[in-house]
Amino acid sequence: MTQAFLEHIRDTLEQIEVDGLYKRERLIAGAQGARVNVRQNGHERSMINLCANNYLGLADHPDIKRSARDAIDEFGFGMASVRFICGAQTLHRELEHTIARYLGKDDAILFAACFDANGGVFETLLGPEDAVISDSLNHASIIDGVRLCKAKRYRFANSDMDGLEDQLKQAQADGARFKLVVTDGVFSMDGYVANLPDICALADKYGAMVLVDDCHATGHLGPEGRGTPALTGVGQAVDIVTGTFGKTLGGGMGGFIAAAQPVIDLLRQRARPYLFSNSLAPTVAAGSLKAIAIAEQADDLRERLQNHTRRFRDSLGEAGFELLPGETPIIPVMTHEAPLAQRLAAALDERGVYVAGFFFPVVPKGKARIRTQMSAALSEQDVDDAIAAFIDAGRATGLI
Ligand SMILES: *Cc1c(COP(=O)(O)O)cnc(C)c1O
């Protein structure tokens, strides 16, 4: 490697630092849970965790861990193969059938991550004659997946239904053969649910299909945790669902696409991240299977999650914090200015609360925030302690 190249890379890193965008990873010494042992400067501290996607608290669930351990004995540690060569176990098919049934679709196909599912879905299903119409706040993996496909791209401002209709009209005027509207089910930086009833109605009006990426919903939102289509009552009007096992459903890893049989069949033939990447590890497949079984029955955990959400929202709102409105367990606490978000995060850290600040370019300039996420793993005492810490830190930093 030449000095010139390394110099160039160092300059880039320095610029990231100067811009205040350098991300430093904090280390957890132990399992993901309501409290985590955070290792800092050689010593460990137990902190209340408000920044995991561990909505139902399944990431350290004893039954899921047991399923994963049992799977090692029965199915081994690794597959050492892509699915179509010799990497498909009965376990993988069972997981596909189970997630498909859970979401009310014919079939499903597994990927190493939802990032890969979104990376493979558009290129496989759409050609240059087609149109993909995408919400401007969609996840990075959708943006990249759309870039990889040859369909004509249309974009509408976040949740702007007039904008969506304009783009559908434009796609129609441009002579699109097939049109696919794409949205996140939950916009994870802001914590609100996509307007699926209007999206589906507009799609229907213009003969378009709908794809929902439900990563921040499957397992904890809607009846039995069936996600935003079930929550918003649109059900089968959503044609394709992409999602993850890396959040609510055990938080291990792995993505999936659920849809009509021919769609899944074609993805199995053509989706590149599926064809050219290793199978999910048996531990992960077995743990995810158990997670779906638990999530389906977990009305108690969903209620607990909702109670925590209400408690945290109400208390912080009353204390004078500015929160973004919404009904999901994602509760963004707005600071607007990035340095204030950093100071608040540091003050919360001192008070034993583990949070993450978000600023430009992850969110727009002037919209810096601390994004908090509730979990059913938290006790009421944890939530109350976190509220007290927020109020104290808010006063110490002059935010409230
Ligand atoms: C987390 C997330 C992904 C990525 O999921 P992985 O399985 O971790 O790759 C994709 N889309 C959305 C909306 C997400 O929130």
PDBQT file of the ligand as one rigid body, heavy atoms in Angstrom, charges set to zero:
ROOT
HETATM    1  C1  LIG A 501     -32.219  -2.764  10.838  1.00  0.00    +0.000 C 
HETATM    2  C2  LIG A 501     -32.820  -2.505   9.518  1.00  0.00    +0.000 A 
HETATM    3  C3  LIG A 501     -32.350  -3.151   8.368  1.00  0.00    +0.000 A 
HETATM    4  C4  LIG A 501     -31.149  -4.045   8.398  1.00  0.00    +0.000 C 
HETATM    5  O1  LIG A 501     -31.451  -5.255   9.018  1.00  0.00    +0.000 OA
HETATM    6  P1  LIG A 501     -30.250  -6.309   9.249  1.00  0.00    +0.000 P 
HETATM    7  O2  LIG A 501     -30.934  -7.615   9.334  1.00  0.00    +0.000 OA
HETATM    8  O3  LIG A 501     -29.582  -5.886  10.528  1.00  0.00    +0.000 OA
HETATM    9  O4  LIG A 501     -29.342  -6.192   8.088  1.00  0.00    +0.000 OA
HETATM   10  C5  LIG A 501     -33.009  -2.931   7.180  1.00  0.00    +0.000 A 
HETATM   11  N1  LIG A 501     -34.072  -2.107   7.112  1.00  0.00    +0.000 NA
HETATM   12  C6  LIG A 501     -34.534  -1.448   8.193  1.00  0.00    +0.000 A 
HETATM   13  C7  LIG A 501     -35.706  -0.542   8.069  1.00  0.00    +0.000 C 
HETATM   14  C8  LIG A 501     -33.925  -1.618   9.425  1.00  0.00    +0.000 A 
HETATM   15  O5  LIG A 501     -34.367  -0.948  10.486  1.00  0.00    +0.000 OA
ENDROOT
TORSDOF 0
